[in-house]
Amino acid sequence: MKKIILAVFSAAITLCSHAQTETELVAETVNKHTIEGHIYFLADDLLKGREAGTPENKIAASYLANTLRSYGVKPNPKTGDYYQQVKMEKVHPPAGILFELDGKEYKRKVAVGQGTIKYSDNVVNVGYGLEEDYKGKDVSKKIVLVKGGSPANSSAIAIYSLAEKKAQLAREAGALGIIELVKIDASIWRYVEHEFMSEKLKAVNESSPNKKDEGFPHIWVQDEYGSLQMDVEARSVIPIKLQMSKGKVEPVISQNVIGIVEGTHPTLKNEYIIYSAHYDHVGIGQPDASGDTIYNGARDNAVGTTTVLSMAKNLAKYPTKRSALFILFTAEEKGLLGSQYYVENPVLPLNQMVFCFNSDNGGYNDTSKATIVGLERTSAEKNIKEAASEFGLTAIEDPAPEQGLFDRSDNVHFAAKGIPAPTFSMGFTSFDGEVTKYYHQPGDHANTLDYDYLEKFFRAYVLSGRKIANDDVKPQWNKGDKYEDAGKSLYGN
């Protein structure tokens, strides 16, 4: 009897100490000074904003790979090193665009879609260029003229969001290209010119690498006050001249950084938690008031990158039941290209990935919180809230759903495949003020961060990951979520 009592007492002590130990294990490996070291390096002027495809971005990738190596994290199983080569193309803007209407040249224009064309004829006015606008109109071998946006919304955001759809509809109707008159004021037009007339990276379709895409000309012409649109709507004959040569295209190689830590449980180790973040930023751009042109990206996303490094250091020393796959993405700022490439070329089967714990940041305005975009969409909510609370933080759901943040980071590619994938971010209660002050700005320097807060934030992330990875119940999408059916398809349930 005495032996039984002692055994029960010993088991109780072990359980209590295990709960304490999880927190202690996190605190042991995650500290403010290590965090500062990573962020100060990644956000240093030396790396010139870590733009994907640049030598400085490769320096960042090498730093991350060698940090994983120093922790004892295993490399990418497909390559034997810590890299996944991501093939992209750098597309240069057209050397020049000529657009004339009634013999008058319009200077304020950008190429939303490129293509080589030499056209001198009438255009066909098709309203907003949506499905119903093509009914009864023959636009074959013609340029179409459209209004920006839709009847319901002609804002700059609406114009941008409909661009791809309008190009597709025009192409399907047999048109040669689109001239779109956009009612955008001068302050926004400056950003439009920078966005569309700069070099761009795009993913390479490796399934058909030899297929040549001649492009489809799509030109935005600034019509700030709508006067040009009013003029052409009253006319049946609209003669124009449009000339453009497609910009040159050159191959670019960048790298995702990948590492693995095997789990300890005999069966659960076949399931993986992905810990991810993007390490690129936007490089060099327009100077701020101080003349600074380097967009260092301390918040976005040296913080997120270091969050994943903190997880890797902890799990390499103290593995969890489930295995860990660490992925640090390139080219997120170029359209989520690194994560898109990964889900199309995974190093391990996607159906073994039971959770993607992404970390991405714009900024913070509340150091009592951790904001998790998608917190309430998965069954891991409880684990994350408990972990944050352990370090004095409150985990909250995205307070700015109108920003569409869930769909603007690398997690969305995994979610689309069916993998539960929230994004762990620094605490913000609105996407303005202190957030937009630094978001994609040259002033996002390492010395502007609160490292006492970050220590708690990083520990909360690591403990959250440990709780999810040690939970006997596999995380899943909550019932009714947009991606629930994709999850059922991926996991066969």
MARTIDREN-319116 format. One record per residue (C-alpha): residue in one letter; z negated, x negated, y negated. Coordinates in steps of 0.5 Angstrom, whole numbers, plus 500, padded with zeros to 3 digits. Layout:
MARTIDREN-319116
AZXY/...
***
This chain:
MARTIDREN-319116
M500500500/K498494495/K505491497/I509498495/I505498488/L506491486/A514492488/V514499484/F510495478/S515489479/A521493478/A518497472/I517491469/T524488470/L527495468/C524494461/S525487460/H533488462/A533493456/Q530488451/T534482454/E541485453/T539485445/E536478446/L542476449/V546478443/A541475438/E541469442/T549468441/V551471435/N548468428/K550468421/H552460421/T557461426/I560467423/E560463416/G564457420/H569462423/I571466417/Y571460412/F576457416/L580463417/A580465410/D581458407/D587456402/L589451407/L592457412/K596460406/G594467408/R596467415/E602470415/A606471421/G611466423/T609461419/P606454420/E599456417/N599462422/K600458428/I594453425/A590460426/A592461433/S591454435/Y584454432/L582461436/A585458442/N581452442/T575456440/L576460446/R577454450/S570451448/Y566457450/G569457457/V573463457/K579463462/P586463459/N592468459/P593468467/K601469466/T601462462/G595458464/D594457456/Y591461451/Y598464448/Q603470449/Q609468445/V611474441/K619474440/M621477433/E626476428/K626475420/V631479417/H633477410/P634482404/P642483403/A644478398/G646484393/I648491393/L653494388/F652502387/E656505382/L657513380/D662515375/G664508374/K656506372/E652501375/Y645503377/K641497377/R634500380/K636500387/V633497394/A636497401/V631501406/G636500411/Q641495411/G648495414/T655491411/I659496408/K665497402/Y666504400/S669507394/D670515395/N666521394/V659522397/V657529400/N651532397/V646534403/G640536399/Y634533402/G638531408/L634535413/E636538419/E638545415/D642541410/Y647539414/K649546417/G656547415/K658540412/D662535415/V660528413/S664524418/K666517415/K662519409/I656517405/V651522404/L647523397/V640526398/K634528394/G627524396/G622527400/S622535402/P622541399/A614542400/N613534398/S617529394/S611524393/A612517394/I608517401/A613523403/I619520401/Y617514405/S615517411/L621521412/A626515411/E627514418/K628521420/K633522414/A637516417/Q637518424/L640525422/A645522417/R647517423/E647523428/A652527423/G657521423/A655519416/L656512414/G650511410/I645514405/I644514398/E637517396/L635519389/V628518389/K623520383/I618514383/D615512377/A616505374/S609503376/I610504384/W617502383/R615495383/Y611495389/V617499392/E622493390/H617488393/E617492400/F624493401/M627487398/S623481401/E624478408/K621482414/L619481421/K621486426/A620486434/V626484439/N628488444/E628484450/S630489455/S637489451/P637482447/N645482447/K646489444/K648488436/D646493431/E650493425/G645497422/F645503417/P646503410/H640507406/I639506399/W634508395/V636509387/Q630510382/D631517379/E624516375/Y625523371/G630527376/S635527371/L641524375/Q639529381/M640535376/D647532374/V650531381/E647538383/A652541378/R658538381/S662538387/V666532386/I661525386/P665519386/I661513388/K662505390/L657502394/Q658495397/M653491401/S653485406/K647485411/G642480410/K642474415/V637474421/E634468424/P629468430/V622467429/I616466435/S609467433/Q603468438/N598473441/V592469443/I589471450/G583470454/I579473460/V572473462/E571476469/G566481471/T560480475/H560487479/P564487486/T568493484/L567494476/K570487475/N577490477/E576494470/Y577491464/I574492457/I579489451/Y576486445/S582486440/A583484433/H589482429/Y588475426/D594475421/H594477414/V600478408/G601470406/I603469399/G604474394/Q604476387/P598473383/D592476380/A589476373/S586469375/G593467377/D591466385/T597468389/I594466396/Y592473400/N586470404/G584476408/A577474409/R575482410/D582483413/N582481418/A578474419/V572479420/G575482425/T577476429/T571473428/T568479431/V572478437/L570471438/S563473437/M564477443/A567472447/K562467446/N557472448/L560474455/A562467457/K555465457/Y552472459/P558476463/T558484464/K559488470/R566489467/S571484466/A573482459/L580481456/F580478449/I587479445/L588477438/F594479435/T599476431/A604481426/E599487425/E601486418/K608486419/G608493423/L603492429/L608488432/G604483436/S600489439/Q607493440/Y609487444/Y603486448/V603493451/E610492453/N609486456/P602486458/V599480462/L595485467/P596492469/L594497463/N591502468/Q586497469/M584497462/V579502461/F577501454/C580498448/F575496443/N579494436/S576491430/D580491423/N577491416/G579493409/G572492406/Y565495406/N561499401/D555501405/T551495408/S547500412/K553503416/A558501421/T564505421/I568506427/V575509426/G575514433/L568514434/E567521436/R574521440/T571518446/S565518451/A563511448/E560514442/K553514445/N553507447/I556505440/K551509436/E545506440/A547499439/A548499432/S541503431/E538497435/F540492429/G538497423/L545500422/T548507423/A554508426/I559513423/E566516424/D572515419/P570518412/A577518410/P581521415/E587522410/Q588515410/G590515417/L587509419/F587510427/D594510427/R595504422/S591499426/D593495433/N589500437/V594506436/H599502441/F593502447/A591509445/A599512446/K598509453/G592513454/I587507453/P581510449/A581505443/P577506437/T576501431/F570498429/S570497422/M565495416/G561500413/F565504408/T563512406/S570512402/F576508402/D576506395/G572502390/E569496393/V574497399/T581497395/K578492390/Y579487396/Y584490400/H590486401/Q588482394/P588475393/G580476391/D579477399/H575470399/A570468404/N564467399/T565474397/L562477403/D554479405/Y553475411/D546478412/Y550484413/L555481417/E550478422/K547485424/F554488424/F557483429/R551484433/A552491433/Y559490436/V557485441/L551490444/S556496444/G561492448/R556490453/K553497453/I560500455/A562494460/N555495463/D555503464/D557505471/V561511468/K568509465/P569511458/Q574516457/W577520451/N573527449/K576533452/G582536447/D583529444/K591528442/Y591522447/E587525453/D594527457/A596520456/G589518459/K590522465/S597520466/L595512466/Y589513470/G592518475/N586523474/
***
